[in-house]
Amino acid sequence: MLPERRFDNIGATVERIIISISNEREKMEQIQKVTVIDFEMSFWRMVTFMVKWAFAAIPAAIILVITWTIITLVFGGILFHH
């Protein structure tokens, strides 16, 4: 009898989890649109943010250049092969 009760508890737990997931799904379907009008940020904090952003863009630009170079070499070799 003891193992059956354990399975009943597991079944009840699974049922509660499924109900919780369906409730969260209903909440997600009712997401409201938000428009940000203004936010406070000091000038130097904005400068720091933009400098960090510029440094973060460098590796992304390198990756894009390498990717574009490989694509150009591959298609150039295919299209203009002698």
C-alpha positions as CSV (number, residue, x, y, z in Angstrom):
1,M,0.0,0.0,0.0
2,L,2.8,2.4,0.7
3,P,4.2,2.5,-2.9
4,E,0.7,3.3,-4.2
5,R,0.4,6.3,-2.0
6,R,3.8,7.5,-3.2
7,F,2.6,7.3,-6.8
8,D,-0.6,9.1,-5.9
9,N,1.5,11.9,-4.4
10,I,3.7,12.0,-7.5
11,G,0.5,12.2,-9.7
12,A,-0.9,15.0,-7.6
13,T,2.4,16.9,-7.8
14,V,2.6,16.4,-11.6
15,E,-1.0,17.6,-11.9
16,R,-0.2,20.7,-9.8
17,I,2.8,21.4,-12.1
18,I,0.7,21.1,-15.2
19,I,-2.0,23.4,-13.8
20,S,0.7,25.9,-12.9
21,I,2.2,25.8,-16.4
22,S,-1.2,26.3,-18.0
23,N,-1.9,29.3,-15.6
24,E,1.5,30.8,-16.6
25,R,0.7,30.3,-20.3
26,E,-2.6,32.2,-19.8
27,K,-0.7,35.0,-18.2
28,M,1.8,35.2,-21.0
29,E,-1.1,35.4,-23.6
30,Q,-2.3,38.5,-21.8
31,I,1.0,40.4,-22.2
32,Q,0.4,44.2,-22.5
33,K,2.3,46.5,-24.7
34,V,4.7,48.9,-22.9
35,T,6.1,52.2,-24.2
36,V,9.1,53.7,-22.4
37,I,8.8,57.5,-22.5
38,D,11.8,58.6,-20.4
39,F,14.6,57.3,-18.2
40,E,17.2,59.0,-16.0
41,M,20.9,58.5,-16.8
42,S,23.7,61.0,-16.0
43,F,25.9,62.3,-18.9
44,W,29.1,60.5,-17.8
45,R,27.2,57.3,-17.2
46,M,25.9,57.5,-20.8
47,V,29.5,58.2,-22.1
48,T,30.8,55.2,-20.2
49,F,28.0,53.1,-21.6
50,M,28.7,54.2,-25.2
51,V,32.5,53.6,-24.8
52,K,31.8,50.0,-23.6
53,W,29.3,49.6,-26.5
54,A,32.0,50.7,-28.9
55,F,34.6,48.3,-27.5
56,A,32.0,45.5,-27.6
57,A,31.3,46.2,-31.3
58,I,35.0,45.6,-32.3
59,P,34.9,41.7,-31.9
60,A,31.5,41.7,-33.6
61,A,32.9,43.7,-36.6
62,I,35.9,41.3,-36.8
63,I,33.6,38.3,-36.9
64,L,31.5,39.9,-39.6
65,V,34.5,40.8,-41.7
66,I,35.9,37.3,-41.5
67,T,32.5,35.8,-42.3
68,W,32.0,38.1,-45.3
69,T,35.6,37.4,-46.5
70,I,35.0,33.6,-46.4
71,I,31.7,33.9,-48.2
72,T,33.2,36.2,-50.9
73,L,36.2,33.8,-51.4
74,V,33.9,30.8,-51.7
75,F,31.5,32.3,-54.1
76,G,34.2,34.1,-56.0
77,G,36.0,30.8,-56.5
78,I,32.9,29.1,-57.6
79,L,31.7,31.8,-60.0
80,F,35.0,32.9,-61.5
81,H,36.8,29.6,-61.7
82,H,38.9,29.3,-64.9
